[in-house]
Amino acid sequence: MTPPATLRRINRWLRFCLLALLLTGMLLVALVPEVRSLLMPGNLSLRLAALGPWAYVAFLPLFVLATMVAVPPTLLIAAASALLGHAGGFLFGLVAVNLSGYVEFWIARGLGREAVRGLLERRFRRLEKAMETRGFSVVLYLRAMAVPFWIVSYAAGLSNIRLKPYLGGTLAGTLPGIFITSFVGDRVGLILARRSLDVLWDPMSLAAGLILAATLLLPLALKRKAPGITAALTDKSED
């Protein structure tokens, strides 16, 4: 039987390696132009289309891995919509975004506060505290405000928020954005294929415009209905 002290050392090394891999991936995305170019919706959809039926198998893990290293989900959903159409891109985005949020939540919780405590700024700690006290409402507000996806996911994992309100806030907060992004990705693909702007004036385009307007107003509505959310996020009692 492996001694407990040895298991603890192995656990610490595994956490360190995971954190190092995440940081390396983020640096590659931020600093290497070729990586950023590959992840652009047009390039990514073309490469996935070349895989044929395997594209559907490859894209989901690629989506999760990319969002783990701070790639915006909007780019990936747009690529999916160019490949799968609006309905397919929307359904794919709905599954992929929430799966990514779930995986990132448990990665952060698995790393533990001790592994990253030195990296947390005070503002990040205020965000963590707000999640612990207001749960669903804070996650919904942050997702609707389009705060970088990975920041919210990892912050939630490092906080004491329960999984259910986190997933609920993620689903509700990202749903309008997924619809809009998948719609835009599909329409851009149609415009390029048909060389015409006629697709922008159909009923679906008008519905998408209304949803976009509602999405832009959602953070303001949340702020007015629940001012305690922003108060919790800006509380400076710990500074």
TIMARTI-299305 format. One line per 8 residues: number of its first residue (from 0); their letters; for each residue x, y, z of C-alpha. Coordinates in steps of 0.05 Angstrom, whole numbers. Example, Ala and Ser with C-alpha at 12.3 -4.5 7.8 and 13.67 -1.06 7.14 Angstrom:
BEGIN
0	AS	246,-90,156  273,-21,143 $
END
This chain:
BEGIN
0	MTPPATLR	0,0,0  26,69,-19  41,112,43  -6,173,53  53,221,49  72,193,-19  1,200,-44  -1,272,-21 $
8	RINRWLRF	64,287,-58  37,254,-122  -28,293,-115  11,359,-108  53,343,-170  -9,325,-211  -41,391,-191  22,429,-209 $
16	CLLALLLT	27,394,-277  -46,409,-293  -37,482,-274  27,486,-316  -9,456,-376  -67,506,-370  -19,565,-366  22,539,-424 $
24	GMLLVALV	-40,532,-467  -62,603,-450  6,630,-469  5,593,-535  -63,622,-552  -42,692,-531  28,694,-563  30,647,-623 $
32	PEVRSLLM	-4,677,-685  -10,610,-719  -51,582,-662  -98,642,-661  -106,638,-737  -124,564,-733  -179,580,-683  -213,633,-726 $
40	PGNLSLRL	-283,609,-746  -270,607,-821  -205,568,-816  -231,522,-762  -295,504,-799  -257,489,-863  -209,443,-827  -265,407,-791 $
48	AALGPWAY	-305,399,-856  -244,364,-885  -251,311,-831  -319,290,-857  -362,252,-807  -304,253,-757  -314,328,-749  -373,315,-703 $
56	VAFLPLFV	-329,270,-660  -269,316,-659  -302,383,-648  -332,372,-578  -267,354,-542  -232,409,-582  -284,458,-558  -274,439,-485 $
64	LATMVAVP	-198,440,-490  -198,507,-525  -243,541,-475  -200,513,-419  -142,556,-444  -183,620,-452  -207,614,-525  -274,651,-528 $
72	PTLLIAAA	-332,602,-539  -363,651,-589  -308,636,-640  -320,561,-634  -396,567,-637  -390,610,-700  -346,556,-731  -396,502,-712 $
80	SALLGHAG	-454,541,-742  -416,552,-807  -407,476,-810  -474,452,-781  -523,508,-796  -561,551,-746  -600,496,-711  -541,448,-709 $
88	GFLFGLVA	-494,502,-686  -542,524,-632  -552,453,-604  -478,439,-609  -461,505,-574  -512,492,-519  -481,424,-503  -409,445,-513 $
96	VNLSGYVE	-412,509,-472  -445,476,-412  -399,416,-416  -339,464,-418  -366,502,-358  -375,436,-320  -305,411,-336  -272,478,-318 $
104	FWIARGLG	-311,481,-253  -285,413,-231  -214,428,-255  -212,490,-211  -243,453,-153  -194,396,-162  -134,443,-163  -158,473,-98 $
112	REAVRGLL	-149,543,-70  -81,525,-42  -53,513,-112  -72,582,-138  -81,625,-76  -19,666,-93  -46,682,-162  -112,709,-138 $
120	ERRFRRLE	-120,785,-135  -166,818,-86  -217,833,-139  -218,759,-157  -230,742,-84  -289,790,-82  -318,754,-143  -309,688,-107 $
128	KAMETRGF	-343,714,-44  -402,741,-85  -411,673,-117  -413,639,-49  -466,686,-23  -511,697,-84  -496,636,-127  -543,631,-186 $
136	SVVLYLRA	-556,706,-192  -482,724,-195  -466,670,-246  -525,691,-289  -504,764,-285  -432,749,-303  -450,703,-361  -499,755,-388 $
144	MAVPFWIV	-446,809,-381  -400,767,-425  -345,764,-373  -292,717,-403  -320,647,-398  -260,614,-366  -254,667,-311  -326,654,-287 $
152	SYAAGLSN	-318,579,-292  -252,575,-254  -275,627,-203  -337,586,-189  -296,523,-180  -251,558,-131  -310,585,-91  -358,546,-47 $
160	IRLKPYLG	-417,554,-95  -456,490,-105  -456,457,-173  -531,463,-186  -537,540,-182  -472,547,-221  -497,503,-278  -566,537,-276 $
168	GTLAGTLP	-535,607,-280  -489,584,-336  -546,555,-377  -592,615,-368  -537,666,-378  -506,637,-441  -570,614,-477  -584,681,-512 $
176	GIFITSFV	-511,690,-532  -507,619,-561  -569,632,-602  -543,698,-630  -473,671,-644  -498,608,-679  -545,651,-720  -491,699,-741 $
184	GDRVGLIL	-444,643,-758  -497,610,-801  -516,675,-836  -444,693,-852  -436,624,-884  -499,634,-925  -479,704,-947  -411,679,-970 $
192	ARRSLDVL	-443,619,-1006  -498,658,-1041  -462,725,-1048  -525,760,-1027  -551,797,-965  -623,773,-975  -617,724,-917  -613,783,-868 $
200	WDPMSLAA	-685,803,-879  -722,738,-865  -764,727,-801  -708,690,-766  -662,750,-774  -714,796,-744  -724,747,-686  -649,745,-675 $
208	GLILAATL	-647,821,-673  -700,822,-619  -663,769,-578  -598,809,-586  -633,872,-560  -661,833,-501  -592,803,-487  -560,872,-486 $
216	LLPLALKR	-613,896,-437  -610,835,-391  -550,858,-349  -584,925,-338  -648,891,-317  -611,845,-269  -575,904,-240  -640,942,-228 $
224	KAPGITAA	-678,882,-200  -621,856,-156  -573,913,-139  -542,869,-86  -506,831,-142  -463,890,-163  -455,912,-91  -427,843,-74 $
232	LTDKSED	-379,846,-133  -353,915,-115  -349,907,-40  -282,933,-18  -284,911,54  -227,862,42  -180,914,9 $
END
